[in-house]
Amino acid sequence: MMTRPTAVASRTSGQVLVLVALLIGGIALGTLGIVRLSQQAHEQVHVHHVAQHAADAAGVIAARDLNFKAITNRALLANEIAIGQLLGLNAWFMMSRETSQRIALYTSWIPYVNAVTQHLARMMQGLEPALRQGIEAGVILQQLILAGLEAAQWVFHQAAWITTISTIEEVIKGGSEDYELVLLNHQTLMDLQHVWFRFQNRTQGNRAAQEYVRLTSESRDGFTRERRYRWFSTFIVRAERAGGSEVRHRSDNRLVWQAVDTLSIHERLFLRWRENRLGAGSYYLLDRPPLRSRSYDYGQSYRRNAAASRTAAIRARRLQSSHRVPSYYQLNPSESGIPSITLVVRRPEQHELPMIWGAGRAEVVFSRPVDLWPRTDRRGERANLFNALWRAQPAIIPEVERQILGLQV
């Protein structure tokens, strides 16, 4: 028989083994719980990163779209101004041709000199048809380029916002096949609509045409704006050279370009000056230049060489091709603030795994560092669609908004 002390010892040993087993089981369950919590935390961080990467991708697409529109907007203005340059070159050559003929006439009695001036006049006369045809072809080419840039903006805009969703889906599926974009989230839909359809718009109408003409006029180069200088000046005689190209639009949104170039000799007769025209030239699209004007337009040609300017307007030649004010994208003045894109990604509840979600936000900002690209006036620059300085950057979602997003998942 087992003695009492032995029985007690055996029972105590069994209790110890049970306690050890329970302790090991508890440790195992605790470890398993910790592992599950760790995995869940890892999944939570991962889904948040995926949401942020997807938002960053959408922000990059939006920034590139805005930069493309800024570049093409500047290209629209540059090609528009090129038309004014071509018309100005045509008017200048027309003036130069007449000037060479008059100089040849005035110097016909001077030996040797008359041979040079007559040869120059004949050369200018022979070059005019080819130059005129070449410039007219150049104007038509510029008009085709304007139409192509206008179409390119529209196509790029449509392609950008359409491919944004597919790009977001690819980024999300690259994170995990179980993840999905919460498209029914109110904030997501509102942000995407704001970036693509409210923050920017395609111009049309009379106000847009006025703005386009204003930007074109202010962007003209020196040759297009004002071809004016004084050849010589004395007390009794002076030679005035003036000219310039002007742009405006009609009620039907067709663009009107007018170029006038004049050269006159002014001589003093007692208390007034008399103008003697040497050369006058003018080319235009759609509407003929005015016969008289007291404005400072056309490089002050009408104020300095009134008679020659009138002759230029009477003899003005018209280019048959014409074009309307192109539609281009600009920022909506009624929309303010920094556009942002907020995306919510979730893993639906499956098996014993709970649903998890994450949110990411990217802002599309316009930034022109003064130390790298300073303006001539040393002032800051507001957001616009004429400088390609848009970029995407991550943004923090406030906790209040995060709580609201959680209710919508």
C-alpha positions as a Markdown table, in Angstrom:
| # | Residue | x | y | z |
|---|---|---|---|---|
| 1 | Met | 0.0 | 0.0 | 0.0 |
| 2 | Met | 1.0 | 3.6 | -0.7 |
| 3 | Thr | 1.8 | 5.5 | 2.3 |
| 4 | Arg | 0.0 | 8.8 | 3.0 |
| 5 | Pro | 3.0 | 11.0 | 2.4 |
| 6 | Thr | 3.6 | 9.4 | -0.9 |
| 7 | Ala | -0.1 | 9.9 | -2.0 |
| 8 | Val | 0.1 | 13.6 | -1.0 |
| 9 | Ala | 3.3 | 14.0 | -2.9 |
| 10 | Ser | 1.8 | 12.4 | -6.0 |
| 11 | Arg | -1.3 | 14.6 | -5.8 |
| 12 | Thr | 0.8 | 17.7 | -5.4 |
| 13 | Ser | 2.9 | 16.7 | -8.4 |
| 14 | Gly | -0.2 | 16.3 | -10.5 |
| 15 | Gln | -1.5 | 19.7 | -9.5 |
| 16 | Val | 1.8 | 21.3 | -10.4 |
| 17 | Leu | 1.7 | 19.6 | -13.8 |
| 18 | Val | -1.8 | 20.9 | -14.4 |
| 19 | Leu | -0.8 | 24.4 | -13.4 |
| 20 | Val | 2.2 | 24.2 | -15.7 |
| 21 | Ala | 0.0 | 23.0 | -18.5 |
| 22 | Leu | -2.5 | 25.8 | -17.9 |
| 23 | Leu | 0.4 | 28.3 | -17.7 |
| 24 | Ile | 1.8 | 27.1 | -21.0 |
| 25 | Gly | -1.6 | 27.1 | -22.6 |
| 26 | Gly | -2.2 | 30.7 | -21.3 |
| 27 | Ile | 1.2 | 31.8 | -22.6 |
| 28 | Ala | 0.4 | 30.1 | -26.0 |
| 29 | Leu | -3.0 | 31.8 | -26.2 |
| 30 | Gly | -1.5 | 35.1 | -25.2 |
| 31 | Thr | 1.3 | 34.8 | -27.7 |
| 32 | Leu | -1.3 | 33.8 | -30.4 |
| 33 | Gly | -3.4 | 36.9 | -29.4 |
| 34 | Ile | -0.3 | 39.1 | -29.6 |
| 35 | Val | 0.6 | 37.7 | -33.0 |
| 36 | Arg | -2.9 | 38.3 | -34.3 |
| 37 | Leu | -2.9 | 41.8 | -32.9 |
| 38 | Ser | 0.5 | 42.4 | -34.5 |
| 39 | Gln | -0.7 | 41.0 | -37.8 |
| 40 | Gln | -3.8 | 43.2 | -37.6 |
| 41 | Ala | -1.7 | 46.2 | -36.8 |
| 42 | His | 0.6 | 45.4 | -39.6 |
| 43 | Glu | -2.4 | 45.0 | -42.0 |
| 44 | Gln | -3.8 | 48.3 | -40.7 |
| 45 | Val | -0.6 | 50.1 | -41.4 |
| 46 | His | -0.3 | 48.4 | -44.8 |
| 47 | Val | -3.8 | 49.3 | -45.9 |
| 48 | His | -3.1 | 52.9 | -44.8 |
| 49 | His | 0.1 | 53.0 | -46.9 |
| 50 | Val | -1.7 | 51.5 | -49.9 |
| 51 | Ala | -4.4 | 54.2 | -49.6 |
| 52 | Gln | -1.7 | 56.9 | -49.4 |
| 53 | His | 0.2 | 55.6 | -52.4 |
| 54 | Ala | -3.1 | 55.5 | -54.4 |
| 55 | Ala | -3.9 | 59.1 | -53.4 |
| 56 | Asp | -0.3 | 60.1 | -54.3 |
| 57 | Ala | -0.7 | 58.4 | -57.7 |
| 58 | Ala | -4.0 | 60.3 | -58.4 |
| 59 | Gly | -2.3 | 63.6 | -57.2 |
| 60 | Val | 0.6 | 63.0 | -59.6 |
| 61 | Ile | -1.8 | 62.5 | -62.5 |
| 62 | Ala | -3.7 | 65.7 | -61.6 |
| 63 | Ala | -0.5 | 67.7 | -61.3 |
| 64 | Arg | 0.7 | 66.4 | -64.7 |
| 65 | Asp | -2.6 | 67.3 | -66.2 |
| 66 | Leu | -2.4 | 70.8 | -64.9 |
| 67 | Asn | 1.2 | 71.2 | -66.0 |
| 68 | Phe | 0.3 | 70.0 | -69.5 |
| 69 | Lys | -2.5 | 72.5 | -69.7 |
| 70 | Ala | -0.1 | 75.3 | -68.5 |
| 71 | Ile | 2.4 | 74.4 | -71.2 |
| 72 | Thr | -0.2 | 74.2 | -73.9 |
| 73 | Asn | -1.8 | 77.5 | -72.8 |
| 74 | Arg | 1.6 | 79.2 | -73.2 |
| 75 | Ala | 2.0 | 77.4 | -76.6 |
| 76 | Leu | -1.5 | 78.8 | -77.6 |
| 77 | Leu | -0.3 | 82.3 | -76.8 |
| 78 | Ala | 3.0 | 81.8 | -78.5 |
| 79 | Asn | 1.5 | 80.6 | -81.8 |
| 80 | Glu | -1.1 | 83.3 | -81.7 |
| 81 | Ile | 1.6 | 85.9 | -81.4 |
| 82 | Ala | 3.4 | 84.2 | -84.2 |
| 83 | Ile | 0.5 | 85.1 | -86.5 |
| 84 | Gly | 0.9 | 88.8 | -85.5 |
| 85 | Gln | 4.6 | 88.5 | -86.2 |
| 86 | Leu | 4.0 | 87.1 | -89.6 |
| 87 | Leu | 1.5 | 89.8 | -90.5 |
| 88 | Gly | 3.9 | 92.4 | -89.2 |
| 89 | Leu | 6.7 | 91.0 | -91.3 |
| 90 | Asn | 4.4 | 91.1 | -94.4 |
| 91 | Ala | 3.4 | 94.7 | -93.6 |
| 92 | Trp | 7.0 | 95.7 | -93.0 |
| 93 | Phe | 8.2 | 94.2 | -96.3 |
| 94 | Met | 5.3 | 95.9 | -98.1 |
| 95 | Met | 6.4 | 99.2 | -96.6 |
| 96 | Ser | 10.1 | 98.5 | -97.4 |
| 97 | Arg | 9.2 | 97.7 | -101.0 |
| 98 | Glu | 7.5 | 101.0 | -101.5 |
| 99 | Thr | 10.3 | 102.8 | -99.7 |
| 100 | Ser | 12.9 | 101.3 | -102.1 |
| 101 | Gln | 10.8 | 102.3 | -105.1 |
| 102 | Arg | 10.5 | 105.9 | -103.9 |
| 103 | Ile | 14.2 | 106.1 | -103.0 |
| 104 | Ala | 15.0 | 104.8 | -106.5 |
| 105 | Leu | 12.8 | 107.5 | -108.0 |
| 106 | Tyr | 14.3 | 110.3 | -105.9 |
| 107 | Thr | 17.9 | 109.2 | -106.7 |
| 108 | Ser | 17.3 | 108.5 | -110.4 |
| 109 | Trp | 19.3 | 111.6 | -111.3 |
| 110 | Ile | 22.4 | 110.7 | -109.2 |
| 111 | Pro | 24.9 | 108.7 | -111.2 |
| 112 | Tyr | 26.0 | 105.3 | -109.8 |
| 113 | Val | 23.7 | 105.7 | -106.8 |
| 114 | Asn | 20.6 | 105.3 | -109.1 |
| 115 | Ala | 21.9 | 102.0 | -110.3 |
| 116 | Val | 22.1 | 100.6 | -106.8 |
| 117 | Thr | 18.7 | 101.9 | -105.7 |
| 118 | Gln | 17.0 | 100.7 | -108.8 |
| 119 | His | 18.5 | 97.3 | -108.5 |
| 120 | Leu | 17.4 | 97.2 | -104.8 |
| 121 | Ala | 13.8 | 98.2 | -105.8 |
| 122 | Arg | 13.7 | 95.5 | -108.5 |
| 123 | Met | 14.9 | 92.9 | -106.1 |
| 124 | Met | 12.3 | 93.9 | -103.5 |
| 125 | Gln | 9.6 | 93.8 | -106.1 |
| 126 | Gly | 10.7 | 90.2 | -107.2 |
| 127 | Leu | 10.8 | 88.9 | -103.6 |
| 128 | Glu | 7.4 | 90.1 | -102.6 |
| 129 | Pro | 5.2 | 87.4 | -104.2 |
| 130 | Ala | 7.2 | 84.5 | -102.8 |
| 131 | Leu | 7.5 | 86.1 | -99.4 |
| 132 | Arg | 3.7 | 86.8 | -99.3 |
| 133 | Gln | 2.8 | 83.2 | -100.2 |
| 134 | Gly | 5.3 | 81.9 | -97.7 |
| 135 | Ile | 3.9 | 84.1 | -94.9 |
| 136 | Glu | 0.3 | 83.2 | -95.8 |
| 137 | Ala | 1.2 | 79.5 | -95.6 |
| 138 | Gly | 2.9 | 80.2 | -92.3 |
| 139 | Val | -0.3 | 81.8 | -90.9 |
| 140 | Ile | -2.4 | 78.8 | -92.0 |
| 141 | Leu | 0.1 | 76.5 | -90.3 |
| 142 | Gln | -0.1 | 78.5 | -87.1 |
| 143 | Gln | -3.9 | 78.2 | -87.2 |
| 144 | Leu | -3.7 | 74.5 | -87.6 |
| 145 | Ile | -1.3 | 74.3 | -84.6 |
| 146 | Leu | -3.8 | 76.3 | -82.5 |
| 147 | Ala | -6.6 | 73.9 | -83.4 |
| 148 | Gly | -4.3 | 71.0 | -82.6 |
| 149 | Leu | -3.3 | 72.4 | -79.2 |
| 150 | Glu | -6.9 | 73.1 | -78.4 |
| 151 | Ala | -7.9 | 69.5 | -79.2 |
| 152 | Ala | -4.9 | 68.1 | -77.3 |
| 153 | Gln | -5.9 | 69.8 | -74.1 |
| 154 | Trp | -9.4 | 68.4 | -74.3 |
| 155 | Val | -8.2 | 64.9 | -75.1 |
| 156 | Phe | -5.5 | 65.0 | -72.3 |
| 157 | His | -8.1 | 66.1 | -69.8 |
| 158 | Gln | -10.5 | 63.3 | -70.6 |
| 159 | Ala | -7.8 | 60.7 | -70.7 |
| 160 | Ala | -6.4 | 61.9 | -67.4 |
| 161 | Trp | -9.5 | 61.7 | -65.3 |
| 162 | Ile | -10.6 | 58.5 | -66.9 |
| 163 | Thr | -7.3 | 56.7 | -66.3 |
| 164 | Thr | -7.1 | 58.0 | -62.7 |
| 165 | Ile | -9.6 | 55.4 | -61.5 |
| 166 | Ser | -7.8 | 52.6 | -63.3 |
| 167 | Thr | -4.5 | 53.7 | -62.0 |
| 168 | Ile | -5.8 | 53.8 | -58.4 |
| 169 | Glu | -7.2 | 50.3 | -58.8 |
| 170 | Glu | -3.8 | 49.0 | -60.1 |
| 171 | Val | -2.0 | 50.5 | -57.1 |
| 172 | Ile | -4.6 | 49.1 | -54.7 |
| 173 | Lys | -4.5 | 45.6 | -56.2 |
| 174 | Gly | -0.7 | 45.8 | -56.2 |
| 175 | Gly | -0.9 | 46.1 | -52.4 |
| 176 | Ser | -3.3 | 43.2 | -52.0 |
| 177 | Glu | -5.9 | 41.4 | -54.1 |
| 178 | Asp | -8.2 | 41.6 | -51.1 |
| 179 | Tyr | -8.2 | 45.4 | -51.0 |
| 180 | Glu | -10.8 | 47.5 | -52.7 |
| 181 | Leu | -11.5 | 51.2 | -53.2 |
| 182 | Val | -14.5 | 52.6 | -51.4 |
| 183 | Leu | -16.0 | 54.5 | -54.3 |
| 184 | Leu | -19.2 | 55.2 | -52.4 |
| 185 | Asn | -17.3 | 57.3 | -49.9 |
| 186 | His | -18.6 | 60.8 | -50.0 |
| 187 | Gln | -15.3 | 62.6 | -49.5 |
| 188 | Thr | -13.6 | 60.6 | -52.3 |
| 189 | Leu | -16.3 | 61.5 | -54.9 |
| 190 | Met | -16.3 | 65.1 | -53.8 |
| 191 | Asp | -12.6 | 65.5 | -54.1 |
| 192 | Leu | -12.3 | 63.8 | -57.5 |
| 193 | Gln | -15.2 | 65.9 | -58.8 |
| 194 | His | -13.6 | 69.1 | -57.5 |
| 195 | Val | -10.2 | 68.4 | -59.0 |
| 196 | Trp | -11.4 | 67.5 | -62.5 |
| 197 | Phe | -14.6 | 69.4 | -63.0 |
| 198 | Arg | -14.9 | 72.3 | -60.6 |
| 199 | Phe | -11.3 | 73.5 | -59.8 |
| 200 | Gln | -10.7 | 74.0 | -63.6 |
| 201 | Asn | -12.9 | 74.6 | -66.5 |
| 202 | Arg | -12.8 | 75.0 | -70.3 |
| 203 | Thr | -13.3 | 78.6 | -71.3 |
| 204 | Gln | -16.0 | 79.7 | -73.7 |
| 205 | Gly | -18.1 | 82.8 | -74.4 |
| 206 | Asn | -17.3 | 86.5 | -74.7 |
| 207 | Arg | -15.6 | 86.9 | -71.3 |
| 208 | Ala | -13.2 | 84.1 | -72.1 |
| 209 | Ala | -12.5 | 85.7 | -75.6 |
| 210 | Gln | -11.7 | 89.0 | -73.9 |
| 211 | Glu | -9.3 | 87.4 | -71.5 |
| 212 | Tyr | -7.5 | 85.5 | -74.3 |
| 213 | Val | -7.1 | 88.7 | -76.4 |
| 214 | Arg | -5.8 | 90.5 | -73.3 |
| 215 | Leu | -3.2 | 87.8 | -72.6 |
| 216 | Thr | -2.2 | 87.7 | -76.2 |
| 217 | Ser | -1.9 | 91.5 | -76.4 |
| 218 | Glu | 0.2 | 91.7 | -73.2 |
| 219 | Ser | 2.4 | 88.9 | -74.3 |
| 220 | Arg | 3.5 | 90.4 | -77.6 |
| 221 | Asp | 7.2 | 90.7 | -78.2 |
| 222 | Gly | 8.8 | 94.0 | -79.1 |
| 223 | Phe | 8.6 | 93.6 | -82.8 |
| 224 | Thr | 4.9 | 92.7 | -82.8 |
| 225 | Arg | 4.0 | 95.4 | -80.2 |
| 226 | Glu | 5.8 | 98.4 | -81.5 |
| 227 | Arg | 8.1 | 98.8 | -84.5 |
| 228 | Arg | 8.9 | 102.5 | -83.9 |
| 229 | Tyr | 12.0 | 104.5 | -84.0 |
| 230 | Arg | 13.3 | 107.8 | -85.5 |
| 231 | Trp | 15.8 | 107.6 | -88.3 |
| 232 | Phe | 17.1 | 111.1 | -87.9 |
| 233 | Ser | 15.9 | 114.4 | -86.6 |
| 234 | Thr | 16.9 | 118.0 | -87.1 |
| 235 | Phe | 15.3 | 121.3 | -86.5 |
| 236 | Ile | 13.6 | 121.4 | -89.9 |
| 237 | Val | 13.3 | 117.8 | -90.9 |
| 238 | Arg | 13.0 | 114.4 | -89.3 |
| 239 | Ala | 12.3 | 110.8 | -90.4 |
| 240 | Glu | 9.7 | 108.8 | -88.4 |
| 241 | Arg | 9.4 | 105.0 | -88.6 |
| 242 | Ala | 6.4 | 103.5 | -86.9 |
| 243 | Gly | 4.3 | 100.3 | -86.9 |
| 244 | Gly | 2.8 | 97.5 | -84.9 |
| 245 | Ser | 0.4 | 94.5 | -84.9 |
| 246 | Glu | -2.9 | 94.7 | -82.9 |
| 247 | Val | -5.3 | 91.9 | -82.0 |
| 248 | Arg | -9.0 | 91.9 | -81.0 |
| 249 | His | -12.0 | 89.7 | -81.4 |
| 250 | Arg | -15.4 | 90.1 | -83.0 |
| 251 | Ser | -18.8 | 89.3 | -81.6 |
| 252 | Asp | -18.7 | 85.9 | -83.3 |
| 253 | Asn | -15.4 | 85.2 | -81.4 |
| 254 | Arg | -13.4 | 85.3 | -84.6 |
| 255 | Leu | -9.9 | 86.8 | -84.1 |
| 256 | Val | -8.9 | 90.0 | -85.9 |
| 257 | Trp | -5.2 | 90.7 | -86.5 |
| 258 | Gln | -4.1 | 94.0 | -88.1 |
| 259 | Ala | -0.5 | 95.1 | -88.9 |
| 260 | Val | 0.5 | 98.6 | -90.1 |
| 261 | Asp | 4.0 | 99.9 | -91.0 |
| 262 | Thr | 4.8 | 103.4 | -92.1 |
| 263 | Leu | 7.9 | 105.5 | -92.9 |
| 264 | Ser | 7.6 | 109.3 | -93.5 |
| 265 | Ile | 9.8 | 112.4 | -93.8 |
| 266 | His | 8.5 | 115.3 | -91.9 |
| 267 | Glu | 9.6 | 118.9 | -92.7 |
| 268 | Arg | 8.9 | 122.0 | -90.9 |
| 269 | Leu | 7.0 | 124.7 | -92.7 |
| 270 | Phe | 6.7 | 127.8 | -90.6 |
| 271 | Leu | 4.6 | 126.8 | -87.6 |
| 272 | Arg | 3.6 | 123.3 | -88.7 |
| 273 | Trp | 5.1 | 120.0 | -90.0 |
| 274 | Arg | 4.3 | 118.5 | -93.4 |
| 275 | Glu | 4.4 | 114.8 | -93.9 |
| 276 | Asn | 5.9 | 113.2 | -97.0 |
| 277 | Arg | 5.2 | 109.5 | -97.2 |
| 278 | Leu | 8.1 | 107.2 | -98.1 |
| 279 | Gly | 6.5 | 103.8 | -97.5 |
| 280 | Ala | 3.3 | 102.3 | -96.1 |
| 281 | Gly | 2.2 | 98.7 | -95.7 |
| 282 | Ser | -0.6 | 96.8 | -94.0 |
| 283 | Tyr | -2.0 | 93.3 | -93.7 |
| 284 | Tyr | -5.0 | 92.1 | -91.8 |
| 285 | Leu | -7.2 | 89.2 | -90.9 |
| 286 | Leu | -11.0 | 89.8 | -91.3 |
| 287 | Asp | -11.3 | 93.5 | -90.6 |
| 288 | Arg | -9.4 | 96.3 | -92.3 |
| 289 | Pro | -7.4 | 98.7 | -90.1 |
| 290 | Pro | -9.0 | 102.1 | -89.5 |
| 291 | Leu | -8.3 | 105.1 | -91.8 |
| 292 | Arg | -7.8 | 107.4 | -88.8 |
| 293 | Ser | -7.0 | 106.9 | -85.2 |
| 294 | Arg | -5.6 | 109.0 | -82.3 |
| 295 | Ser | -4.7 | 106.0 | -80.1 |
| 296 | Tyr | -1.2 | 104.8 | -79.4 |
| 297 | Asp | -1.9 | 101.5 | -81.1 |
| 298 | Tyr | 0.0 | 100.2 | -84.1 |
| 299 | Gly | 3.2 | 101.5 | -82.6 |
| 300 | Gln | 1.9 | 105.0 | -82.6 |
| 301 | Ser | 1.8 | 104.9 | -86.4 |
| 302 | Tyr | -1.4 | 107.0 | -86.7 |
| 303 | Arg | -0.1 | 109.6 | -84.4 |
| 304 | Arg | 3.3 | 110.0 | -86.0 |
| 305 | Asn | 2.6 | 109.2 | -89.6 |
| 306 | Ala | -1.1 | 110.0 | -90.1 |
| 307 | Ala | -1.1 | 110.3 | -93.9 |
| 308 | Ala | 1.1 | 107.2 | -94.4 |
| 309 | Ser | -1.1 | 105.2 | -92.0 |
| 310 | Arg | -4.2 | 106.2 | -93.9 |
| 311 | Thr | -2.6 | 105.1 | -97.2 |
| 312 | Ala | -1.6 | 101.8 | -95.6 |
| 313 | Ala | -5.2 | 101.2 | -94.4 |
| 314 | Ile | -6.5 | 101.9 | -97.9 |
| 315 | Arg | -4.0 | 99.6 | -99.5 |
| 316 | Ala | -4.2 | 96.9 | -96.8 |
| 317 | Arg | -4.1 | 93.3 | -98.0 |
| 318 | Arg | -6.3 | 90.7 | -96.5 |
| 319 | Leu | -5.3 | 87.1 | -95.6 |
| 320 | Gln | -8.2 | 84.9 | -96.5 |
| 321 | Ser | -7.7 | 82.4 | -93.7 |
| 322 | Ser | -9.3 | 83.1 | -90.3 |
| 323 | His | -9.8 | 81.4 | -86.9 |
| 324 | Arg | -11.8 | 81.7 | -83.8 |
| 325 | Val | -10.7 | 82.2 | -80.2 |
| 326 | Pro | -9.5 | 78.8 | -79.0 |
| 327 | Ser | -11.1 | 77.2 | -76.0 |
| 328 | Tyr | -8.5 | 76.5 | -73.3 |
| 329 | Tyr | -8.5 | 75.4 | -69.6 |
| 330 | Gln | -8.1 | 77.9 | -66.8 |
| 331 | Leu | -8.7 | 77.8 | -63.0 |
| 332 | Asn | -12.2 | 78.5 | -61.9 |
| 333 | Pro | -12.1 | 81.9 | -60.1 |
| 334 | Ser | -15.1 | 80.9 | -57.9 |
| 335 | Glu | -13.1 | 77.9 | -56.5 |
| 336 | Ser | -10.5 | 78.7 | -53.9 |
| 337 | Gly | -8.2 | 76.6 | -51.7 |
| 338 | Ile | -5.8 | 73.8 | -52.4 |
| 339 | Pro | -7.3 | 70.9 | -54.4 |
| 340 | Ser | -6.9 | 67.5 | -52.7 |
| 341 | Ile | -7.7 | 63.9 | -53.4 |
| 342 | Thr | -8.8 | 61.7 | -50.5 |
| 343 | Leu | -9.1 | 57.9 | -51.0 |
| 344 | Val | -10.4 | 55.2 | -48.7 |
| 345 | Val | -9.2 | 51.6 | -49.1 |
| 346 | Arg | -10.6 | 48.7 | -47.2 |
| 347 | Arg | -10.3 | 44.9 | -46.8 |
| 348 | Pro | -13.8 | 43.5 | -46.4 |
| 349 | Glu | -14.6 | 41.1 | -43.6 |
| 350 | Gln | -13.7 | 37.6 | -44.5 |
| 351 | His | -13.8 | 34.4 | -42.6 |
| 352 | Glu | -12.6 | 35.2 | -39.1 |
| 353 | Leu | -10.7 | 38.4 | -40.2 |
| 354 | Pro | -12.4 | 41.7 | -39.3 |
| 355 | Met | -12.8 | 44.5 | -41.8 |
| 356 | Ile | -10.0 | 47.0 | -41.9 |
| 357 | Trp | -9.6 | 50.3 | -43.8 |
| 358 | Gly | -7.2 | 53.1 | -44.3 |
| 359 | Ala | -7.3 | 56.6 | -45.8 |
| 360 | Gly | -4.8 | 58.7 | -47.7 |
| 361 | Arg | -4.8 | 62.2 | -49.0 |
| 362 | Ala | -2.7 | 64.1 | -51.5 |
| 363 | Glu | -2.7 | 67.8 | -52.3 |
| 364 | Val | -2.0 | 69.4 | -55.7 |
| 365 | Val | -0.2 | 72.6 | -55.0 |
| 366 | Phe | 1.3 | 75.4 | -57.1 |
| 367 | Ser | 4.7 | 76.6 | -56.0 |
| 368 | Arg | 7.2 | 79.0 | -57.5 |
| 369 | Pro | 10.3 | 79.2 | -55.3 |
| 370 | Val | 11.5 | 82.8 | -55.4 |
| 371 | Asp | 15.1 | 81.8 | -54.9 |
| 372 | Leu | 15.1 | 79.5 | -57.9 |
| 373 | Trp | 12.7 | 81.1 | -60.4 |
| 374 | Pro | 12.3 | 84.7 | -59.2 |
| 375 | Arg | 9.8 | 87.1 | -60.9 |
| 376 | Thr | 11.1 | 90.4 | -62.2 |
| 377 | Asp | 8.9 | 92.2 | -59.7 |
| 378 | Arg | 10.2 | 89.9 | -56.9 |
| 379 | Arg | 6.6 | 89.1 | -55.9 |
| 380 | Gly | 5.0 | 85.7 | -55.2 |
| 381 | Glu | 2.9 | 84.1 | -57.9 |
| 382 | Arg | -0.7 | 82.9 | -57.5 |
| 383 | Ala | -1.8 | 79.6 | -58.8 |
| 384 | Asn | -2.5 | 79.7 | -62.6 |
| 385 | Leu | -2.5 | 77.5 | -65.7 |
| 386 | Phe | 0.3 | 79.4 | -67.5 |
| 387 | Asn | 3.3 | 78.1 | -65.6 |
| 388 | Ala | 3.9 | 74.4 | -65.2 |
| 389 | Leu | 4.8 | 74.6 | -61.5 |
| 390 | Trp | 2.1 | 72.1 | -60.1 |
| 391 | Arg | 3.2 | 69.2 | -57.9 |
| 392 | Ala | 1.5 | 66.6 | -55.7 |
| 393 | Gln | 2.4 | 66.2 | -52.0 |
| 394 | Pro | 1.0 | 64.0 | -49.2 |
| 395 | Ala | -1.4 | 65.7 | -46.7 |
| 396 | Ile | -2.6 | 64.8 | -43.2 |
| 397 | Ile | -6.2 | 64.0 | -42.6 |
| 398 | Pro | -7.5 | 65.6 | -39.4 |
| 399 | Glu | -8.8 | 63.2 | -36.8 |
| 400 | Val | -12.4 | 64.6 | -37.1 |
| 401 | Glu | -12.5 | 63.9 | -40.8 |
| 402 | Arg | -11.0 | 60.4 | -40.2 |
| 403 | Gln | -13.8 | 59.6 | -37.8 |
| 404 | Ile | -16.4 | 60.8 | -40.4 |
| 405 | Leu | -14.7 | 58.7 | -43.1 |
| 406 | Gly | -14.9 | 55.7 | -40.7 |
| 407 | Leu | -18.6 | 56.1 | -40.6 |
| 408 | Gln | -18.9 | 55.9 | -44.4 |
| 409 | Val | -16.8 | 52.8 | -44.9 |
